[in-house]
Amino acid sequence: MPFYCQGYTSFWNDNISSGLRGAMLVELGFRGRIELDGTGMRRRSLLNRRIQIKNDAPVGDVLLDEALRHIKETEPAETPQSWVELLSGETWNPLKLRYQIRNVRERIAKNLVEKGVLTTEKQNFVVFDMTTHPLLDAGTKQQVIKKVQDTLLSRWVNDPQRIDKRSLALIYLCHASEVLENAFQSLSDEDYDLAMKRVRQLLDLDTDVESSKSGADELMWAVIASFFK
């Protein structure tokens, strides 16, 4: 959860936007809606493979369904890295600007307000007023933090194929969004060093090798590779 207690994300962190788009692709993969195209006789790098529709049925989430529609309507198919850029609006092609999903942070915040996790306030920033979303349910945020900490510490297994896939994706995408260290603020120095050591172990993995292992989630590893190529 990239929202700080004061109710807004850093003005200077542009990485959160692309991280959220990556999370949307991973979630669509987890829900069985999209997958990577086949490799053919010669196995291609993850970065060269393209996303295709596996099941176009809506998932019931506005943001995910919007992304799914864009992917379904696009010919030729695009790679995960291209989709992260397109959904973020990072394209020089004016014909592809329509794929941008706008106001993602605000829409996620409003969804969390409806669930009672955040609340809504007006905050004055000297020259302008801004709608902010301070944390209301600290327990929910703590559950996410504990999940990250436990995955890297008390429940660590030295094999990414045995780590819960959602937890693994969360760690990678939080790191790509430059918010992962927020989850380590409560750790002792010793645990912090150990957690960061294990994060570096994950970052050093060869995504092509990991994606080729039995039971691996190819799409998840392809999205990860698009951030850490």
N, C-alpha and C positions, 0 to 999 in steps of 0.2 A: 504494500500500500504506500504509494509515493507521497501521500499528503502528510505534512508535518502537523504538529499539534496546533500551530498558529492558524492553520486553515488554508494554506496555499503552498504550491510547490515553488521551488527556486526559479526566479525569473531568468537565471543564467544557465539553467540546465536544459539544453535542447535535446539531450539524449533520452529524456523521459518519453518524448513523443514517439520516437522510433521504437523504443522498448515496448511501449503499449501496443503498437501495431504488430510487432513481432509476437507479443503475447496473444493477440487475436488470431494470428495464423496458427500458432501452436494449439490453441484451444479448439479451433475448427478441426484440426487434425485429431485431437483427442476425442472429439465428438463424432468422428467418422465421416466428416463432410468433405474433406479434401485430402489429397495424397500426392506423392511425387510421381511423375511419369516413369515408365520403365527404362531400364538401362540399356537394353539391347544386348548384342553379343559382346560388345566392349563396354565394360563398366565405366560410366562417366563420373566425374567429380560431382559432389553434392551441389556445388555452386553453379554447375552447368545444367542441372536438372530443373524441370519446370513443374509448377503446381497444376494439377487437374482436379476436376470435380469427381468425387466418389459418390456423394449423395447430396442432391440439391434441396432436400427438405429443410425448411426453416428450423432453427434451433430454439426460437422463442426469445432471443436476446437481440435488441434493436441494432446494436453495433456489430455483433457477429453476423447477423443476417444481412446487413448492408455490405459488409466485406464479402460475404458469400455471393451476393448478387453480382458484385463487380467481377469477381473471379470467374463466375459462370459466363458472363457476357463478353469476356475478353478473348480475342483471337488475333494473333497466335498467343498461346499460353506464356506466362511470365515465370521467372525464377523467384524463389522466396526473397532474395535480396531486392529484386526489382519491386516486388509487392510491398515490402516494408517502405521503400522509397515512394511508391505511387500512393499508398494509403496515407502517407505523411505529407503528400503534396510536394515532394522533393523531385521534381522532374522539369526538364527544359522543354518538354514536348507539350504545347498548349492543348493538344487533342487528348492528352491523358490527365489533365488537371481534374477532370470530372471524377476520377477515381479517388480523389482525396476525401478522407472521412474527417469532417471538421469538428472542432470543439470537443474532442474526445475526453480530455481531462475534466471539463465542466460537466459533460454528460455522465461520466462515471461518478463524479462527485454528487450529482443530483440523485443518481441511483442509490448511492450510499446514504444520502439524506433520507430517502424513502424507506430504507431498511433500518434507520435509526442508528447508523454507525457515525454519521456526521450530522452537523446542524448547519444552518445558514445565518451569516451575519454580514453587515456592512462594515468595512474597515477603511479608515482614512489614511491615505498615503501622501500627505502634505498637499500635493497638487491635484489629486483625484481620489474618488471613492471607488472601492473595489469590493465585489461580493466574494466573501471567503467562506470556507466550510470547515470550521474547527471540529476537532475530534469530540464525539459525544460518548461513544462506547469504547473505552480504553481496552476492554477485555478482548474485543475482536482484533484490534491491532496487535495486542500482546500474543494472541494465538498465532498470527502470521510470523511474528518475530521468533517465537519459540519454535515454530516449525523449521525455520531456516537454521536457527542455532542447533537444534537437535540433529538435523540432517548432517551437519558438519562436525558435530561433537559426539554427543552420547549415542546417536544411532548411526554413526559413520560406518560405512562398509567400503573397503578399498576396491570397489568394482562398480562403475557407474551403471551397469546393466541391472544391478540389484538395488539401486536407489530408487525410491518412489519417483515416477516420471514427472509428476507435477512439482514436486519439491526440487528436483534437479533443474527443470526448466525455470522455475522461480529464481533460483540462485543465479543461473546464467543471465537471465533477462534483467534482474536487479543490478547485477554487475555492469551490464551493458548500459543501463540507465543511470549509472553512477549513484545509486542509492543503497547499495548492499551494505556499506559500512554503517548505515543508520541502524541496522539490526544487531550490530555488535557493540553498541554503546554501553550496554549493561554488563558486558563480559569483563572478567579479570584480565590482566595483561597476558597471563599464561594462556588462557582460553582464546583470547583475541589472536595471539600469534599462531596458535594451532589452527584456528578457523581459517585464517588468511593463508596458511601453508596449504590447507586442503583445497581452498579456492584456486590457488595457483596450480595445484595438481590437476584440477578439472580443466582449467584454461589451457594447460599444456597437452591435453588429449588430442589425438588426431580424429577429427570428426568423421572423416571418410572411413577410417578403420572401425570406429564405434558403431556407425550406422550399418555396417555390413555384418555385424554380429547377430546371432540368432535372437529373435524377439525384440530387436532394436526398433525404435520408432524413427524411421528415416526422415520424416518431415520435421520432427522436432530437432534432429541433429542438423538438418539443412538450414533451418532458421537460425540455430546457434552459430553455424558456420558463417552465415551472412554477416554476423556481428564481429566474429573473431577470426576472420580469414587472414 
